């Protein structure tokens, strides 16, 4: 006998778990299942930091508050940042720079740097409090079948589930997307991201720092106790080399690449490398199927918008599902789900194009392009209304924000 749910979410990471909690909060009548192949890591050395962090915008923070997860996140560890400093290292005529300050915008902060494992743990704690959610973890799917009336899933342990709607929140290599035969369009960047955590001689000033190098951006993101999370985008072979050299040599090269803005690098945690690519699926939805987050799109991490785009997907899909329920419509019907696709494709595509354009702009070695982009940075820095508008959009608090 199959167990039936209204919605099955495949993927229990940040995006999938947020969707489950949001649906349970907004529509108490829904019965929701979350399936994940791996158990989340819920315990760790409190003195350590996760190598993977996210720059959570004000809009995403509001969503976490709405679903009852924000207070659990704050109870663990968050790092608000109040300023952002961006500068270009590539122009021989002098570096262009851009400085954002929350005080200039009348905001309490620009966002929060939060370790991914803390967000996931908080969301799983919240899921356990919501009786409408059934969690299957660890559990691996074996097959999926779409029919006119429902979706039928079978796990490797022979557990069978059916649902009116299945949501793929299972990442860039989405099994759900592959089984639904949804193609992607995009390309690999000739870059990889090296991530680590460092302690610097000087305090990071609760500021997010980013220097654009010819090979890619280098970001110092503030954590607690004066530590910083590093995201260094560079050539794949260079990223691998940087993981293999001794810690002292790495610290020296990192200091030089960062122009010693925060003094000496006093300690370096483990280093890891992740390939970078951009893609978008040809379809976000099919009958009884929707894709969210990295299952639907990925972008360059230079603006830290990846997970925030996924959380915007979540907010939009929740709204579409709740509206359909209120109108007594079938939540798995294609005409219902197409509203979600139209909504998110427009927003996501504009961000994908913008991030790809920035990556190409700051990666150019053409002298005229270097001079023009530095002029543009400096000019924007002097135009406070324009600068504040840019940051409002990045924070998700613009006039057209969907996560207010």
C-alpha positions in Angstrom: 0.0 0.0 0.0 1.3 3.4 -0.9 1.2 6.3 1.6 -0.3 9.4 0.1 0.9 13.0 0.6 -0.3 16.2 -1.0 3.3 17.3 -1.7 6.5 15.4 -1.7 9.7 17.4 -1.6 12.9 15.6 -2.8 15.8 17.3 -1.1 16.1 18.3 2.6 18.7 21.0 2.3 18.2 24.7 2.9 15.7 25.2 0.0 13.8 22.0 0.4 13.4 22.2 4.1 12.4 25.9 3.9 9.7 25.0 1.4 8.4 22.2 3.7 8.2 24.5 6.7 6.6 27.3 4.7 3.9 25.1 3.2 3.1 23.6 6.6 2.9 27.1 8.1 0.8 28.6 5.3 -1.6 25.7 4.6 -2.1 23.5 7.7 -4.3 21.1 5.7 -1.4 19.9 3.6 0.3 16.7 4.2 4.0 17.0 3.2 6.8 14.5 2.8 10.5 15.4 2.6 12.9 12.8 1.2 16.7 13.2 1.4 19.4 10.7 0.6 21.7 11.9 3.5 21.1 12.7 7.1 22.0 16.3 8.0 24.9 17.0 10.2 23.4 18.2 13.5 26.4 18.1 15.8 29.9 19.5 15.4 32.8 21.1 17.3 31.4 24.4 18.5 34.8 26.1 18.0 34.9 25.1 14.3 33.3 26.9 11.4 31.5 25.4 8.4 33.5 25.9 5.1 30.2 26.6 3.3 28.4 29.8 4.3 25.6 31.9 2.8 25.1 35.6 2.7 21.4 35.7 3.8 19.6 38.8 2.5 16.9 40.7 4.4 14.3 39.1 2.2 15.5 35.6 3.1 15.7 36.5 6.7 12.0 37.5 6.6 11.1 34.2 5.1 13.0 32.3 7.8 11.1 34.4 10.4 7.8 33.7 8.8 8.3 29.9 9.1 9.6 30.0 12.6 13.3 29.2 11.9 15.0 32.5 12.3 15.1 32.4 16.1 16.6 29.0 16.0 19.3 30.2 13.6 20.1 33.3 15.7 20.3 31.1 18.9 23.3 29.3 17.3 25.5 31.7 15.4 25.0 34.5 12.9 27.3 37.3 11.7 25.5 40.5 10.6 27.5 42.7 8.3 27.0 46.4 8.2 29.2 47.5 5.3 30.4 46.1 2.0 33.6 47.2 0.3 34.3 46.2 -3.3 37.4 47.2 -5.3 39.0 46.3 -8.6 42.6 45.2 -8.7 43.1 45.0 -12.4 43.5 48.5 -13.7 47.0 50.0 -13.9 45.4 53.4 -13.8 44.2 52.8 -10.2 41.5 50.7 -8.6 37.9 51.6 -8.8 36.0 51.0 -5.6 32.5 50.9 -4.2 31.4 51.2 -0.6 28.0 50.3 0.8 27.0 51.3 4.4 23.8 50.2 6.1 23.7 53.5 8.0 23.5 55.5 4.7 20.4 53.4 3.8 18.7 53.7 7.2 19.0 49.9 7.6 20.2 48.0 10.7 22.5 45.8 8.5 23.1 44.7 5.0 22.5 41.0 5.7 23.9 38.1 7.7 26.7 35.6 6.9 25.5 32.2 8.3 27.1 28.8 8.1 25.1 26.4 5.9 25.0 23.7 8.5 23.4 26.0 11.1 20.7 26.9 8.7 20.0 23.3 7.8 20.0 22.2 11.5 17.6 25.0 12.4 15.2 24.0 9.6 15.3 20.4 10.5 14.5 21.3 14.1 11.5 23.3 12.8 10.3 20.5 10.6 10.2 18.2 13.6 7.8 20.6 15.3 5.4 20.6 12.4 3.1 17.5 12.5 2.1 17.8 8.8 5.7 17.0 7.7 6.9 13.4 7.3 10.7 13.1 6.9 12.3 10.2 5.1 16.0 10.5 5.8 18.3 8.9 4.8 16.3 7.5 1.9 17.2 6.9 -1.7 14.7 7.0 -4.5 14.7 4.2 -7.0 11.9 5.1 -9.4 9.3 7.8 -10.1 6.2 7.6 -12.3 4.0 10.5 -13.3 0.3 9.8 -14.0 -2.6 12.1 -14.8 -3.7 12.1 -11.2 -0.6 11.8 -9.1 3.1 11.0 -8.8 4.2 7.6 -7.6 7.7 7.2 -6.0 9.4 4.1 -4.9 12.5 4.0 -2.6 15.3 1.5 -2.5 13.8 0.0 0.7 10.6 -0.6 -1.2 8.7 2.2 0.6 6.1 3.6 -1.8 4.6 7.1 -1.7 2.2 9.0 -3.9 1.5 12.7 -4.1 -0.4 15.4 -6.1 2.8 17.3 -6.6 6.5 16.5 -6.4 9.1 19.2 -6.0 12.7 18.7 -7.0 14.9 20.5 -4.4 17.8 18.1 -4.8 20.6 20.4 -6.1 22.5 20.9 -9.3 22.7 17.2 -10.2 18.9 16.8 -9.5 17.8 13.2 -9.8 14.2 14.4 -10.1 15.1 16.7 -13.0 16.9 13.9 -14.8 14.0 11.5 -14.4 11.6 14.1 -15.7 13.9 14.5 -18.7 14.2 18.2 -18.3 17.2 19.6 -20.2 19.4 22.4 -19.0 21.2 25.1 -20.9 24.4 26.8 -19.6 28.1 26.3 -19.4 31.0 25.7 -17.0 33.0 28.8 -16.0 36.7 28.4 -16.4 36.8 29.0 -12.7 36.6 27.1 -9.4 35.8 28.4 -5.9 38.3 27.7 -3.1 36.7 28.0 0.3 38.2 28.1 3.7 38.1 29.9 7.0 40.8 32.2 8.3 41.7 34.4 11.3 43.2 37.7 10.4 45.5 40.0 12.4 43.0 42.9 12.1 39.3 42.7 12.9 37.1 42.5 9.8 35.0 45.4 11.0 31.7 43.4 10.3 32.3 44.2 6.7 32.0 42.0 3.6 35.1 42.6 1.5 35.5 41.7 -2.2 38.4 42.3 -4.5 38.1 41.6 -8.2 41.3 39.9 -9.5 41.9 39.2 -13.2 41.3 35.5 -12.5 38.1 36.0 -10.5 36.7 37.7 -7.3 38.2 37.1 -3.8 35.7 37.6 -0.9 36.3 37.9 2.8 33.0 37.4 4.6 32.8 38.2 8.3 32.2 35.5 10.9 32.2 35.7 14.7 35.3 36.1 16.9 37.2 37.9 14.1 37.2 34.9 11.7 36.4 35.3 8.0 35.0 32.9 5.4 37.0 32.9 2.2 35.5 32.4 -1.3 38.3 32.7 -3.8 37.2 32.2 -7.4 40.1 31.5 -9.7 41.3 29.2 -12.5 40.6 25.5 -11.7 44.3 24.5 -11.8 45.2 27.5 -9.6 42.5 26.6 -7.1 43.9 23.0 -6.9 47.4 24.3 -6.4 46.3 26.6 -3.6 44.8 23.6 -1.8 48.0 21.7 -2.0 50.6 24.2 -0.9 51.6 24.4 2.8 49.4 26.5 5.0 52.0 29.2 5.6 52.5 29.6 1.8 48.8 29.8 1.2 48.4 32.4 3.9 51.1 34.5 2.3 49.5 34.3 -1.2 46.1 35.1 0.3 47.5 38.2 2.0 49.0 39.4 -1.2 45.9 38.8 -3.2 43.9 40.7 -0.7 46.4 43.5 -0.4 46.7 42.8 3.3 43.6 44.8 4.0 43.1 42.9 7.3 46.8 42.4 8.1 48.4 39.0 8.3 46.5 35.7 8.0 47.1 34.1 11.4 45.4 30.8 10.9 43.9 28.8 8.0 41.3 26.0 8.4 40.8 23.2 5.9 40.6 24.1 2.2 38.2 22.8 -0.4 37.4 23.5 -4.1 34.1 23.6 -5.9 33.6 23.9 -9.7 31.6 26.9 -10.9 29.0 26.9 -13.6 25.9 28.7 -14.8 22.8 26.9 -16.0 19.0 27.2 -16.2 16.6 24.5 -16.9 14.5 24.6 -20.1 11.4 24.1 -17.9 10.8 24.8 -14.2 7.6 22.7 -14.2 5.8 19.8 -15.8 2.5 18.3 -14.9 2.7 17.4 -11.1 6.4 18.6 -11.0 8.2 21.8 -10.0 11.9 22.5 -9.6 13.3 25.0 -7.1 16.8 26.2 -6.2 19.9 24.7 -7.7 17.8 22.0 -9.3 16.4 24.8 -11.6 19.3 27.2 -11.8 22.9 28.0 -10.7 24.9 31.2 -10.9 28.3 32.5 -10.1 28.8 33.1 -6.4 30.4 36.6 -6.8 27.3 38.4 -5.4 26.3 35.6 -3.0 22.8 35.4 -4.4 22.6 31.6 -5.1 20.7 30.4 -2.0 18.6 33.6 -1.9 17.3 33.0 -5.4 16.3 29.5 -4.3 14.5 30.9 -1.3 12.7 33.3 -3.6 11.6 30.3 -5.6 10.3 28.9 -2.3 8.3 32.0 -1.5 6.8 32.1 -4.9 5.8 28.4 -5.0 4.2 28.7 -1.6 2.1 31.6 -2.8 1.1 29.7 -5.9 0.1 26.6 -4.0 -1.8 28.5 -1.3 -3.7 30.5 -4.0 -4.6 27.3 -5.8 -5.9 25.7 -2.6 -8.0 28.7 -1.8 -9.4 28.6 -5.3 -10.1 24.8 -5.0 -7.7 24.0 -7.8 -5.5 20.9 -8.3 -2.0 22.0 -7.1 -0.3 19.6 -9.5 -2.0 20.9 -12.7 0.3 22.4 -15.3 -1.8 25.6 -15.6 -1.4 26.2 -11.9 2.4 25.5 -11.9 3.0 27.6 -14.9 2.3 30.7 -12.9 5.2 29.8 -10.7 7.4 29.2 -13.7 6.6 32.6 -15.3 7.1 34.3 -12.0 10.5 32.9 -11.2 12.0 32.5 -14.7 11.8 36.3 -15.2 13.5 37.1 -11.9 16.1 34.4 -12.1 17.0 35.0 -15.7 17.7 38.7 -15.0 20.0 37.7 -12.1 21.8 35.0 -14.2 22.4 37.5 -17.0 23.6 40.2 -14.6 26.0 37.8 -12.7 27.4 36.4 -16.0 27.9 39.9 -17.3 29.7 41.0 -14.2 31.9 38.0 -14.3 32.9 38.7 -17.9 33.3 42.4 -17.3 35.7 42.0 -14.4 37.5 39.2 -16.1 38.4 41.3 -19.1 42.0 42.2 -19.7 41.2 44.8 -22.3 42.7 48.1 -21.1 39.8 50.2 -22.2 37.3 47.9 -20.4 39.5 48.1 -17.3 39.5 51.8 -17.3 35.7 52.1 -18.0 34.7 49.6 -15.3 36.9 51.5 -12.7 35.3 54.7 -13.8 31.9 53.1 -13.4 32.7 51.9 -9.9 33.9 55.2 -8.7 31.0 57.1 -10.4 28.4 54.8 -8.8 30.2 55.2 -5.4 29.5 58.9 -5.6 25.9 58.6 -6.6 24.3 57.7 -3.3 20.7 57.2 -4.6 21.9 54.8 -7.3 24.2 53.0 -4.9 21.3 52.6 -2.4 19.0 51.3 -5.1 21.5 48.7 -6.1 21.9 47.5 -2.5 18.1 47.5 -1.9 17.7 45.1 -4.9 20.6 42.9 -3.6 19.0 42.8 -0.1 15.6 41.9 -1.6 13.9 45.0 -0.1 13.2 46.8 -3.5 9.8 47.9 -4.5 9.1 44.6 -6.4 10.4 42.3 -3.7 8.4 39.1 -3.5 9.6 38.2 0.0 8.3 41.2 2.0 
